[in-house]
Amino acid sequence: MSPQRYLKVVPMLLAAVLALLSVMPALAHGAGSTQEGWLTVIHWTPRPGSQTIAQNAYFLNFDDGHRLQLDIAPELLAAAGGMQALRGTRVQVTLSEADARAELGSGSRVRVQALQPALIPLNTPRGAMESRLSGSQAWVTLMCAFPGTPVGADTDTLAYFQQMYSAEYPGMDHYWREQSFNNVNLLGSEAYGWFTLPNPQSFYYAAPGSGQDPFILETLFDDCVAAADASVDFNPFVGINMMFNGELDCCAWGGSLFATLDGANKLWRATWNPPWSWRDITVVSHEVGHGFGLPHANNYDGDANPYDNPWDVMSDTYSFCGLLIDPAYGCLGQHTSSYHKDILGWFDNAQRLVISGADVNGVTLEHVALQNATSTQIIIVPIEGSNRYYTVEARQTTASGYDAKLPGKAVIIHEVDESRVEPAWLVGGTNDALSESVTTGLDGAWLVGETFAGSGVNITVDSETANGFVVSVDVPNVLFSNTSMEADIDLNKIPDGWSGSNLTSDSRKCNKVGKPTVSHTGECAFVFKGGVGEASKLKQDANLSAVTLAAGNTVTLDALVSATSVGAAYKVTIKVKYTDINLPKDKMTVEGTTNGGYQLFTATVTLDNAAVSKISAQISHTSLSGKVNVDDATLTVSN
């Protein structure tokens, strides 16, 4: 081939290759099974009444600008530290070889086999690794229109969206100033549009609003931003609120993505809002909360639905809308919980009380919406022998302001487990989700004279004040060691401090890369394996040398048990033996069967006499097949 012909052919071949690459589906980024990048999370909020169960979209954001949508099992997230600890951080994921080399279109997901934190590079994008939030947080609204007449079509004026950021009630700047005790404002926020998207609604969603289409959030983000790029300088902003003129897949969305816009490579807070979201800005408030890094809240009703805790805008945004309607912006959002305000760093030390190993009586607790409070607004109660804790807060309806949208005035308690996708769960029942008044009883709203008891902790509402309540907290003495099954110095496969009987193939197991996570806390748990004639037990006797007992004390055994196999059968038992042989032994057993993963089982005994010779606790197992995992087994005594 002559040099002249060669010089003509090579550019033609190169152009052909580039054209082919531009239309090929994206690879899962690189050959091999291990990838590294920045993990971001986007949460969905279904339309009210849809009965759609919550999901999250996880993205691995590569340094070259590509993104990979991940399918991460909850137990993998928990073992790596939990979603809340990992979001916005550098992680390493292990994929199967098939997934790592697969051809992926927008909305495709790859299953993660292993997940762990990665080393942080010297140069990190702006917004990465940030958890606390303060100062000006300017957002830009992009009004992006599907061409034609989309399903669920609705529009409004630029002035409507600009005024949504008003510093006057009920504008978003006003709302977040009040939420954050003036730690955060939205000064400098702007709105632009309408911009026409490059494709009709049907290109993005085959059945808009149905919930049957794959998540293609990154495509919508890229197309909406590109449509606005000539009109918007993105540099002054931290977040992007996308307002669409028609339905999306099923939901509104909020979270974050990495992108380089106008030369700024950073973690962008982002929301995706169909018309039913921006017509009731309680939803926009909820999604902006996700953009600020807040997860959903939940409760203990077991329905896997994080949208039925009415005390938190990050959960139920709609049940009490009738109490707080604005003629222009519809239903408004209530305040978020003390846990969420605390992780964003909005409480001063004077408003924050952490219980440390001793009972505390007569704490004045002012409600969490009160500005310039002079007393405590959050009590944090660690749960001994675990990484969990309780948050205690006061809430009350107000004649005006955002917490007019509450069931009533009460003390609210959340159990926080940061390995969960929704770390804060409301303790108590859910009756108040259906009533515009709080009542006595175990309904999640704790009133004067009531005591919450859990994990050996007693939280009592002593009296009511003008701005909240007076509460007392009784914390337990811990009687167990090695509660999370981590230590096994003698390598006998039985956790130190514990003993076993009839253990055949039952043993302490620890997490391994590429295999299902066995633990709830830390790396290890005790695993029972079923079999014919199975009757195995794991037991520990309480250390009574450092505790003074009294008649009426409550002894509590808490154990987290995961039994996902059909036919699982196990028991959690406390036994108390008294020095006086004439006194009968006390015993309580709680039985369990197949469950959907780690669940808390609690057995309690009230002491009849102070003279106790022995307290023991055991977990027994009689399954014919399958595995039962036990972790975080804690024995406590409280007054």
BANU-693482 format. One record per residue (C-alpha): residue in three letters; x, y, z. Coordinates in steps of 0.2 Angstrom, whole numbers, plus 5000, padded with zeros to 4 digits. Layout:
% BANU-693482
alaXYZ;...
***
This chain:
% BANU-693482
met500050005000;ser500750174995;pro501050305009;gln499750415001;arg498450285001;tyr498850225019;leu498650405025;lys496950415017;val496250245023;val496850255042;pro495750415046;met494250325037;leu494450175048;leu494650275063;ala493050375059;ala492150215056;val492750135073;leu492250295082;ala490550295074;leu490250115079;leu490750145097;ser489550285098;val488050175095;met488650015104;pro487849985121;ala489050035135;leu490149905143;ala490149875162;his491749985161;gly493349885160;ala493849705159;gly493949605175;ser492849585190;thr493449725202;gln492949905199;glu493250065209;gly492350225210;trp491150345220;leu489550265226;thr487950375225;val486250335230;ile484550395223;his482950355232;trp481250345225;thr479550405231;pro478050325224;arg476450425220;pro475250415234;gly474050265234;ser475150165222;gln475650035234;thr477350035226;ile478749965238;ala480250075240;gln481850045230;asn483550135229;ala484650155214;tyr486450135217;phe487750205205;leu489650175204;asn490350335197;phe492050315188;asp493350455187;asp493150465168;gly491350515170;his490550345166;arg489250275178;leu488750095182;gln487050055190;leu487349925204;asp486149795211;ile486749785229;ala485949665242;pro485549745259;glu486649625268;leu488149675258;leu487849855262;ala487649815280;ala489249715281;ala490249865273;gly489649985285;gly487850025279;met487250135265;gln487250295275;ala489150275279;leu489550225261;arg488550355251;gly489650485242;thr491250385247;arg492550295237;val492150105236;gln492749945227;val491549825220;thr491749645214;leu490649595200;ser490549425191;glu491649415175;ala490049395165;asp489349565172;ala490949655171;arg491049615152;ala489249635148;glu488549755136;leu487449865145;gly486149995140;ser485450145150;gly484450075165;ser485449905166;arg486049845182;val487449735187;arg487449625203;val488849655216;gln489649505224;ala490749605236;leu490849785242;gln492049875253;pro492750045256;ala494250105245;leu495750215248;ile495250395246;pro496350485232;leu497150645235;asn496050735223;thr494250715227;pro492750785218;arg491850925227;gly490450865238;ala491250695240;met491550625258;glu490350765265;ser489050715279;arg488750875289;leu487851025280;ser487951205284;gly487951375275;ser487251425258;gln486551275247;ala486051355231;trp484951245219;val484551265201;thr482851215195;leu482851145177;met481151135169;cys481251005156;ala479850955144;phe479550795135;pro479050855117;gly477150825112;thr475850785125;pro476550665138;val475550555150;gly475150655166;ala475550815157;asp475550975167;thr476551135166;asp476751305176;thr477651465174;leu479451505177;ala478851625191;tyr478051475200;phe479651375201;gln480751535205;gln479551575219;met479651405226;tyr481351455233;ser480651605242;ala481351655259;glu479651685265;tyr478451545271;pro478151425263;gly479651435251;met481051305251;asp482351435258;his481151465272;tyr480851285275;trp482651225276;arg483151375287;glu481851325299;gln482251135298;ser484151175301;phe483951305315;asn484651425302;asn486151325299;val485751305280;asn484951415267;leu484551405249;leu485051585245;gly485551605226;ser484451465220;glu483751495203;ala482451425190;tyr482651405171;gly481551335157;trp480551265149;phe481851165139;thr481351035127;leu482150865129;pro482850775114;asn481650625115;pro479850605118;gln479250525134;ser479050355126;phe480850345122;tyr481250355141;tyr479750255147;ala478650125138;ala477250135151;pro477450305160;gly476850305178;ser476750115179;gly478250065188;gln478649935175;asp480050025166;pro481950015171;phe482750165180;ile483550275168;leu483850425179;glu485650455173;thr484950475155;leu483650595160;phe484950695170;asp486150705156;asp484750755143;cys483950885154;val485650965159;ala486250965141;ala484551045135;ala484851185148;asp486751195146;ala486751345134;ser485651445146;val486351395163;asp488051425172;phe488051275184;asn489551335194;pro488651425208;phe487551285212;val487651125223;gly486051045217;ile484951025202;asn483051005204;met482350935188;met480450975185;phe479650875171;asn478050905162;gly477450725163;glu477550555172;leu479150465175;asp479350285178;cys478250275194;cys479050395206;ala479950555211;trp481750535215;gly483050615225;gly484950585229;ser486550625220;leu487650595205;phe489450635200;ala489650745184;thr490750875176;leu489651025172;asp490451195166;gly492151125171;ala491551085189;asn491850895193;lys490750865209;leu489450765218;trp487850855212;arg486350845223;ala484850805212;thr482950775211;trp481850705197;asn480050775199;pro478450735189;pro477050855190;trp476150775205;ser477850805215;trp478050995211;arg476151025214;asp476350965232;ile478051025237;thr478050905252;val478750785239;val480050915233;ser480550945251;his480750755254;glu481750735238;val482850885242;gly483150795259;his483850645249;gly484950765240;phe485650825256;gly486050645260;leu484550595271;pro483850415270;his482050365272;ala481350335290;asn480350185294;asn479450095308;tyr479249925315;asp477649865307;gly478549745296;asp477749795279;ala479449845271;asn478650015267;pro479650165273;tyr478250295269;asp477150265285;asn478050355299;pro477050525300;trp478250615311;asp479550635298;val479550715280;met480850585275;ser479450455277;asp477550485277;thr477350655267;tyr475450635264;ser474450565278;phe474050735286;cys474050845271;gly472350905276;leu473151005290;leu474451095280;ile473851155262;asp474551305253;pro473451375239;ala474951385227;tyr476051245232;gly474851115239;cys475350995253;leu476851055263;gly478150955272;gln478350935291;his480050925300;thr481150785299;ser481750675314;ser483050725327;tyr484150585320;his484150665303;lys484550835310;asp485950765321;ile486850675307;leu486850835297;gly487650925312;trp486151045316;phe486151025335;asp487251125346;asn488051035361;ala486851115373;gln485351035363;arg486150865362;leu486250735377;val487150575375;ile486850445389;ser488450365396;gly488250225407;ala487150305421;asp485350335423;val484750515420;asn483150585428;gly482150745424;val482750795407;thr481850945399;leu481550895381;glu481051035369;his480250995353;val481350975338;ala480451115328;leu480751245341;gln481951385336;asn483251445348;ala482951305361;thr483751325378;ser483651145383;thr483950975376;gln483150925359;ile483850755356;ile484350615369;ile485450485362;val485450315372;pro486750185366;ile486150005366;glu487449905376;gly488349775367;ser487849835349;asn488149975337;arg486250025339;tyr485550165349;tyr483950255353;thr483550435349;val482250525360;glu481350685354;ala479850785358;arg478650835344;gln477050945345;thr475851025333;thr475951205331;ala474651335327;ser475751385312;gly477351325304;tyr477751155296;asp477451045311;ala475551085311;lys475550935300;leu475850805314;pro474650685323;gly474850775340;lys476050815354;ala477150665360;val478850595364;ile479450505349;ile480850365350;his481750295335;glu482950145336;val484450185325;asp485450045316;glu486550125303;ser486849965294;arg485049965288;val484550055272;glu483350155283;pro484350175299;ala482950265310;trp481450155314;leu480050225325;val479750115340;gly477950065345;gly476450035334;thr475750135320;asn474050185326;asp474450365324;ala474750345306;leu472850335304;ser472250465317;glu472450655319;ser472650635338;val473850535349;thr473250415361;thr473850315376;gly474550145373;leu475950065362;asp475650175347;gly477350255343;ala476750415353;trp477350415371;leu476350515383;val476450565401;gly476550415412;glu477050295399;thr478750205398;phe479550125383;ala480549975387;gly481849895375;ser483549815375;gly483549845394;val483250035392;asn481750115400;ile481250285394;thr479850365404;val478850525400;asp478750615417;ser477750765413;glu477250895400;thr477951075397;ala477351215386;asn478751165373;gly478950985376;phe479050855390;val480150805405;val480850625403;ser481950505412;val483050365405;asp483550215415;val485050125406;pro485449935410;asn486949845417;val487749735404;leu487949555410;phe488649475394;ser490349475385;asn490749445367;thr488949495362;ser489349505343;met490249345342;glu491849425336;ala493149345348;asp493749165347;ile495449165354;asp495548975356;leu494948945338;asn493648815344;lys492348885333;ile491348935348;pro491349125352;asp492349165368;gly491249175383;trp489949065376;ser489748875378;gly488848745367;ser487948585368;asn487548455355;leu488448565342;thr488848455327;ser489148565312;asp488548725321;ser489948855323;arg490549035323;lys490649095305;cys491349255298;asn491049355282;lys492049305266;val492249395250;gly491049335236;lys489949245248;pro488349295257;thr488549405273;val488349305289;ser488449445302;his487349585307;thr488649685317;gly490549665314;glu491149515303;cys490549365313;ala489049275319;phe488549105326;val487748995313;phe486648845317;lys486448715303;gly484948605303;gly484848415303;val483848265308;gly483748255327;glu484448435329;ala484448495347;ser485948615348;lys486148755361;leu487248915363;lys487348975381;gln488149105392;asp488049135410;ala487849315417;asn489349395426;leu488449445442;ser490049505451;ala489949685446;val488049715448;thr486849745463;leu485249665460;ala483549705468;ala481849625467;gly480849705453;asn482349725442;thr482049675424;val483249555415;thr483249565396;leu483949455383;asp484049535365;ala484649425351;leu484649465332;val484149305322;ser484149275304;ala483249125298;thr482849135279;ser482648945276;val480948865276;gly480548765292;ala481748855303;ala481448835322;tyr482348905336;lys482048975354;val482749125364;thr482749085383;ile483149165399;lys483349065415;val483549135433;lys483949035448;tyr483849105466;thr484949065481;asp483349025491;ile482948845485;asn481148865490;leu480948995476;pro480448925459;lys481648965445;asp481049105433;lys481049065414;met480449155398;thr480649085381;val480249165364;glu480049055349;gly480549095331;thr480249035314;thr480749075296;asn481049265294;gly481649385280;gly483349415288;tyr484049485305;gln482549515317;leu482649565335;phe482049435348;thr481749495366;ala481449385381;thr481249465399;val481149415417;thr480649515432;leu481649465447;asp480649405462;asn482049415474;ala483749505475;ala484749345480;val485049275463;ser486349135461;lys486349115442;ile485649195427;ser485849115410;ala485349145392;gln485349025378;ile484849015360;ser484248835355;his483948765337;thr482948625331;ser482748645312;leu482848495301;ser483748595287;gly484348765283;lys485348895293;val484949005308;asn486149145311;val486349235328;asp487249395332;asp487149545344;ala486549435359;thr486449555374;leu485949515392;thr485549675403;val484749715419;ser483849875423;asn482849945437;
***
